Amino acid sequence: MPLGKQGKPVTHIGQAFPDRVEVRGRDLASELMGEVSFTEYFHVLLTGREPSDEQRFFLDLLLVAIAEHGLMPSNVAARMTLAADPGSLHGAVAAGILGCGPVVLGTSEECARLLEEGQARVAAADDPAAVAEDIARTYHAAGRKVPGFGHPVHRPLDPRAERILELADAHGVSGPHVLLGRSLAGAVTRTWQKPLPMNVALPIAAVMLDLGYSSAEVKTVPILARSAGLLAHLLEEQREPIGFLLAGEAEDAVQYERGDERV
């Protein structure tokens, strides 16, 4: 018996034939190769449509913004995996991506869902500032952090977030989701009574939503971007290995304490 929801047995993405490869209704060799950039091709793969100039520009911008951020957990996990299994470049990339969740890398999807829900309330004749205040108070009362705010390194501002919003304004693509995001920034500061910087995840979500992408599509950008960063770290790891050094530093940093438990 089949498990889970069953869809139609079809795919709309691509098919390989003996004499050609067809992707989203286009001939790969004659219509795509040499004709579109990888960013444009990524958009076609996701949506089946050619990107607008602004969609292409901001996909490029956001991929650059999130590809690399130093020795973050994803890069450390990947380097340590490659140190343990030097022949598994693909496995090390996978190890780095597996932690893409609501704390690291996957936060933009959470931000997108929050903005979509908030914007639905705004569209139903509520005021963006009032919606933002209510969201902030609700999260604060529940002891939860609002996705997209706070950063352990970037204080008082995340320069990546500021640049994305600056360019969104300059290109005229700042729409209702960017407006709600900015309203949230003020509401979060007032509610927590301290400055909490808007991190890069919220502008990524807000700009993509204003450009017509879905919340599911928002999460693909950090995953694709960080894959590129991981490959750079792993090639460096092959030349100048530090994976075991990182493991040793972790061993030294964490103190073992014997508990009172008895088996």
C-alpha positions in Angstrom: 0.0 0.0 0.0 1.5 3.4 -1.0 2.3 5.7 1.9 1.7 9.4 2.0 0.1 11.7 -0.4 0.4 10.6 -4.0 0.7 13.0 -6.9 0.4 12.4 -10.6 3.3 10.4 -12.1 4.7 13.3 -14.0 7.6 15.8 -13.8 7.7 19.2 -15.5 11.4 19.8 -15.0 13.4 17.7 -17.5 14.0 14.6 -19.6 17.0 13.1 -21.2 16.5 11.7 -24.7 19.0 9.9 -27.0 19.7 13.1 -29.0 18.9 15.9 -26.6 18.2 17.0 -23.1 15.0 19.0 -22.5 14.7 21.3 -19.5 11.4 23.1 -18.8 10.4 22.8 -22.5 13.8 24.1 -23.7 16.6 22.3 -25.5 19.5 22.3 -23.1 22.3 22.4 -25.7 20.8 24.9 -28.2 18.6 27.1 -26.0 20.2 27.3 -22.6 23.9 26.4 -22.8 25.8 29.6 -23.7 22.6 31.6 -23.6 21.8 32.0 -19.9 23.8 32.5 -16.8 23.7 29.9 -14.0 21.6 32.3 -11.9 19.1 32.6 -14.8 19.1 28.8 -15.2 18.5 28.3 -11.5 15.4 30.5 -11.8 14.2 28.6 -14.8 14.7 25.3 -13.0 12.7 26.5 -10.0 9.9 28.3 -11.7 9.8 27.2 -15.4 10.0 30.9 -16.4 12.7 33.3 -17.5 13.6 35.7 -14.7 13.0 39.4 -14.9 16.0 41.7 -14.8 15.3 42.4 -11.2 14.8 38.8 -10.2 18.1 37.9 -11.9 19.9 40.8 -10.2 18.6 40.0 -6.7 19.1 36.2 -7.0 22.8 37.1 -7.9 23.0 39.5 -5.0 21.5 37.1 -2.4 23.6 34.1 -3.5 26.7 36.3 -3.0 25.5 37.6 0.3 25.0 34.2 2.0 27.6 31.9 0.3 30.4 32.5 2.8 30.5 33.5 6.5 33.7 32.1 7.9 34.1 29.0 10.1 30.4 28.7 10.8 28.9 25.3 11.9 28.2 24.2 8.3 31.8 24.7 7.2 33.3 23.2 10.4 31.1 20.1 10.1 32.1 19.7 6.4 35.9 20.2 7.1 35.8 17.7 10.0 33.9 15.2 7.8 36.5 15.5 5.0 39.3 15.1 7.5 37.8 11.8 8.6 37.1 10.6 5.1 39.4 12.5 2.6 37.8 10.7 -0.4 34.3 11.9 0.3 34.0 15.4 -1.0 30.4 14.9 -1.8 29.7 13.5 1.7 31.5 16.5 3.3 29.3 18.9 1.3 26.2 16.9 2.5 27.4 17.1 6.1 27.6 20.9 5.8 24.2 21.2 4.3 22.4 18.8 6.7 22.3 21.4 9.4 20.3 23.9 7.3 17.5 24.5 9.8 15.8 27.2 11.8 19.1 28.3 13.5 21.6 28.3 10.6 20.9 28.8 6.9 17.2 27.7 7.1 16.1 30.9 8.9 15.1 32.7 5.7 12.3 30.2 5.2 11.0 30.9 8.7 11.2 34.6 8.0 9.3 34.2 4.8 6.5 32.3 6.4 6.2 34.9 9.2 6.1 37.7 6.6 3.5 35.9 4.5 1.3 35.4 7.5 1.8 39.0 8.6 1.1 40.4 5.2 -2.1 38.4 4.9 -3.3 40.3 8.0 -2.1 43.6 6.5 -4.0 42.8 3.2 -7.1 42.2 5.3 -7.1 46.0 6.2 -4.7 45.9 9.2 -1.9 48.4 9.5 1.7 47.1 9.0 3.0 48.8 12.1 0.1 47.3 14.2 0.7 43.8 12.8 4.4 44.1 13.5 3.8 45.2 17.1 1.4 42.3 17.7 3.9 39.8 16.3 6.7 41.1 18.4 4.5 41.1 21.6 3.3 37.6 20.9 6.7 36.1 20.4 8.1 38.0 23.4 5.2 36.7 25.7 5.9 33.2 24.5 9.6 33.5 25.3 10.5 33.0 21.6 12.9 34.9 19.3 11.4 36.6 16.2 13.1 35.0 13.2 15.5 37.3 11.4 16.6 39.3 14.5 19.8 39.1 16.5 23.3 38.0 15.6 26.2 36.7 17.6 28.8 38.7 15.5 27.1 41.5 13.6 26.2 44.3 16.1 24.6 46.8 16.0 24.0 46.2 12.2 24.4 43.3 9.9 26.1 44.9 6.9 24.7 42.2 4.5 21.1 43.1 5.6 21.7 46.8 5.2 23.1 46.4 1.7 20.2 44.2 0.5 17.7 46.7 1.7 19.7 49.6 0.3 19.7 48.0 -3.2 16.1 46.9 -2.9 15.2 50.6 -2.4 17.5 51.7 -5.2 16.0 49.3 -7.7 12.4 50.0 -6.6 11.6 46.5 -5.6 10.9 47.2 -1.9 7.3 46.2 -1.5 4.9 45.3 1.3 7.1 42.5 2.7 10.1 44.8 3.0 7.8 47.4 4.6 6.6 44.8 7.1 10.1 43.7 7.8 11.2 47.2 8.6 8.2 47.7 10.8 9.1 44.5 12.6 12.6 45.9 13.3 11.2 48.8 15.2 8.7 46.7 17.0 11.3 44.1 18.1 13.5 46.8 19.5 10.7 48.4 21.4 9.3 45.1 22.7 12.7 43.7 23.9 13.8 47.2 25.0 17.2 46.7 23.4 18.6 46.9 19.9 18.4 43.5 18.1 19.9 43.8 14.6 18.0 42.6 11.6 20.2 39.8 10.3 20.6 38.8 6.6 17.8 36.2 6.7 14.9 38.7 6.9 15.9 40.9 3.9 16.5 37.7 1.8 13.0 36.6 2.6 11.3 40.0 2.2 13.0 40.9 -1.1 12.3 37.4 -2.6 8.7 37.6 -1.6 8.3 41.0 -3.0 9.8 39.7 -6.3 7.2 37.0 -6.5 9.0 34.0 -5.0 7.3 31.6 -2.6 8.5 30.8 0.9 9.5 27.3 -0.2 11.7 28.9 -3.0 13.3 31.3 -0.4 15.0 28.4 1.3 16.7 27.2 -1.8 18.9 30.3 -2.1 20.9 29.8 1.2 21.3 26.0 0.4 22.6 26.7 -3.1 24.8 29.6 -2.0 26.4 27.8 0.9 27.1 24.7 -1.3 29.5 27.0 -3.2 31.1 28.2 0.0 31.5 24.7 1.3 33.3 23.6 -1.8 35.8 26.4 -1.3 36.4 25.4 2.3 36.8 21.8 1.3 39.3 22.4 -1.4 41.2 24.5 1.1 40.9 21.6 3.5 42.5 19.3 1.0 45.5 21.7 0.6 45.7 23.1 4.2 43.9 20.7 6.5 42.5 22.0 9.8 39.6 19.6 10.3 41.4 17.6 13.0 42.6 20.9 14.6 39.0 22.0 14.9 38.1 18.6 16.4 41.0 19.0 18.9 39.9 22.5 19.8 36.4 21.3 20.6 37.9 18.5 22.8 40.0 21.1 24.7 37.1 23.6 25.0 34.6 21.2 26.5 35.2 19.8 30.0 34.1 16.3 30.9 32.2 16.1 34.2 31.1 12.7 35.7 27.5 12.7 36.7 25.8 10.9 39.5 24.0 8.5 37.2 24.7 4.8 37.6 23.8 2.2 35.1 
